[in-house]
Amino acid sequence: TGNLISTFYCSYHETVALLLLLALINSIEINGEESKAPCDYKLILDPRPHSVSILEFGAVGDGKTLNTIAFQNAIFYLKSFADKGGAQLYVPPGRWLTGSFNLTSHLTLFLEKGAAILGSQDPSHWEVVDPLPSYGRGIELPGPRYRALINGYKLHDVVITGDNGTINGQGSAWWNWFSSHSLNYSRPHLVEFEASEKVVVSNLTFLNAPAYNIHPVYCSNVHVHNISVYAPPDSPYTVGIVTDSSDNVCIEACSIDMGHDAIALKSGWDEYGIAYGKPTTNIHIRMVHLQSFSGSSIAFGSEMSGGISNVRVEQVHLYNSLSGIEFRTIKGRGGYIKQIIISDVELYNINIAFGACGQCGSHPDDKFDPNALPFLDQITLQNMIGTNITTAGIFKGIHESPFTSICLSNISLSLNSGSSTSWICSNVLGISESVFPQPCPALESSYSDYSSTCYTLFHSSDGESVAL
């Protein structure tokens, strides 16, 4: 307290900073209680009273025998325990080859140490399904898409966990088909939950996904923690975790190393996302180590037509990436990205530390409205240190809808010898304090000018606590 009081009187700028801190502390009170972010809630996972092994359904873990029917039959059997406390499907050590299969509610899929679920490299073993309504077509090709390896649709209370078992998509064949334009449908993901709630993914390793690794879409109350995710640098457009039109999501204590983006937040594509209208909101990301070879360690968009808001990112390490943190959108997207707080970040060996792009992404078809302009506002980046950075920031907004309230505070970036320009800005307006190298003039307004726009309250959309 004495130190705070003495600091208060040091200088005008420090006074402003302290007042902002006190205002922030006071603002995170809701009805006399501290507002908690999704990762602040303690997860209590009750053990399932019933458990069966995949061996009981004829599965063979030799890496060659196809076990799709064994997984499907086991899960069909375990549905009968949904009203009896749920059940666990145990996967023992071995290499369990399978095509796509669906989970059920009140289920735990547990992979023992040494257990590896392998995705078949035969496309006929992956079900083809309709595109997501907020996208209107497959991401890579018009029309349907391949269903993920492990799926959940309108489920409740589902856990995928283990003792560091592995889910391996064996994606090299899919990457070759993508690169040679030989795909019939858009590539599948490893794990996808659609319109589900109370989902946990933990204590596993994910390898070589055909496209995304974990994709919660239209979901609520999702907790992903203590996982490792890897795909080689040359794997095309592979992404670690994609939170899509979902709310109350925690991602923590994860290590992700991807060909493209490590973590991406999305919410639908152009007119389809606008019509579906389901935002991504109340997202908490902390204590993660992220690397992306050709993309961004943390990406917002470019598909964000349903909106992205109330995102807190803290205590993260970003390294060996093309881009550290990037906000992506384009004319025709509509939607918004707002009320984002990113703090306590270490960056190492990053080409572009921060970016905001108003000309990023493509359109699903020619039916999009070119007058549907995206809105980007209230983005706070604070308490960051970077080493071996080539470019500090590239912020290029949209002339008809400039990016506003970009707030930079307490940022120190050490640029490498290959750096020619530290900042590039256009159609952007923001404020900064204690930022090195000095940002472009459009971001140099003082915090005292309009600092209240830089902080947002992290709470659920209805103002009540969020629990898993």
LINGIVEN-V264469 format. One record per backbone hydrogen bond with DSSP energy under -0.5 kcal/mol. NH is the residue of the N-H (numbers start at 0). CO is the residue of the C=O. Records with the same first field share a line. If there is no record, write none. Layout:
# LINGIVEN-V264469
NH: CO ; CO
This chain:
# LINGIVEN-V264469
4: 0
5: 1
6: 2
7: 3
8: 4 ; 5
9: 6
10: 6
14: 10
15: 11
16: 12
17: 13
18: 14
19: 15
20: 16
21: 17
22: 18
23: 19
24: 20
25: 21
26: 22
27: 23 ; 24
28: 25
29: 27 ; 32
30: 28
32: 29
34: 27
39: 36
40: 37
43: 41
44: 42
45: 43
49: 85
51: 87
53: 89
55: 52
56: 53
57: 54
58: 53
61: 59
62: 94
66: 96
70: 66
71: 67
72: 68
73: 69
74: 70
75: 71
76: 72
77: 73
78: 74
79: 76
80: 77
81: 78
83: 80
84: 81
85: 80
86: 105
87: 49
88: 107
89: 51 ; 87
90: 109
91: 89
93: 113
94: 60
95: 93 ; 115
96: 64 ; 94
97: 117
99: 124
100: 148
102: 150
105: 155 ; 156
106: 156
107: 86
108: 158
109: 88 ; 107
110: 108 ; 160
111: 90 ; 109
114: 111
115: 93
116: 165
117: 95 ; 115
118: 167
119: 97
122: 120
124: 121
125: 122
126: 124
128: 144
134: 131
135: 131
137: 140 ; 142
144: 128
145: 185
146: 126
148: 188
149: 189
150: 100
151: 191
153: 193
156: 196
157: 197
158: 106
159: 199
160: 108 ; 158
162: 110
163: 161 ; 202
164: 110 ; 202
165: 114
166: 204
167: 116 ; 165
168: 166 ; 206
170: 207
172: 169
174: 170
175: 171
176: 172
177: 173
178: 174
179: 175
180: 177
181: 176
182: 176
185: 143
189: 211
190: 212
191: 149
192: 214
193: 151
194: 216
196: 154
197: 219
198: 220
199: 157
200: 222
201: 159
202: 224 ; 225
204: 164
205: 227
206: 166
207: 229
210: 211
212: 238 ; 239
213: 239
214: 190
215: 241
216: 192 ; 214
217: 243
219: 195
220: 246
221: 247
222: 198
223: 249
224: 200 ; 222
225: 251
227: 203
228: 254
229: 205
230: 256
234: 231
235: 233
237: 234
238: 210
239: 260
240: 261
241: 213
242: 240 ; 263
243: 215 ; 241
244: 265
246: 218
247: 280
248: 281
249: 221
250: 283
251: 223
252: 285
254: 226
255: 288
256: 228
257: 290
259: 237
261: 295
262: 296
263: 240
264: 298
265: 242
266: 302
268: 133
269: 267
271: 268
272: 268
273: 269
274: 270
275: 271
276: 272
278: 276
279: 306
280: 245 ; 278
281: 308 ; 309
282: 309
283: 248
284: 311
285: 250
286: 313 ; 314
288: 253
289: 316
290: 255
292: 257
293: 258
294: 259
296: 322
297: 323
298: 262
299: 325
300: 264 ; 298
303: 301
304: 267
305: 266
306: 303
307: 335
308: 279
309: 337
310: 338
311: 282
312: 340
313: 284
314: 342
315: 343
316: 287
317: 345
318: 289
319: 347
320: 348
321: 291
322: 294
323: 351
324: 352
325: 297
326: 354
327: 299 ; 325
328: 356
330: 357
331: 371
332: 329
333: 371
335: 303
336: 374
337: 307
338: 376
339: 377
340: 310
341: 379
342: 312
343: 381 ; 382
344: 382
345: 315
346: 384
347: 317
348: 386
349: 387
350: 320
351: 321
352: 390
353: 391
354: 324
355: 393
356: 326
357: 395
359: 328
367: 364
369: 367
371: 368
372: 370
374: 334
376: 336
377: 403
378: 404
379: 339 ; 377
380: 378 ; 406
381: 341
382: 408
383: 409
384: 344
385: 411
386: 346
388: 413
389: 349
390: 350
391: 421
392: 421
393: 353
394: 423
395: 355 ; 393
396: 394 ; 425
397: 400
400: 397
402: 426
403: 375
405: 428
406: 378 ; 404
407: 405 ; 430
408: 380
409: 432
410: 433
411: 383
412: 435
413: 385
414: 412
415: 388
418: 415
423: 392
425: 394
428: 402
429: 441
430: 405
431: 444
432: 407
435: 410
442: 439
443: 440
444: 429
448: 445
449: 445
450: 446
452: 449
453: 450
454: 451
458: 456
459: 463
462: 459
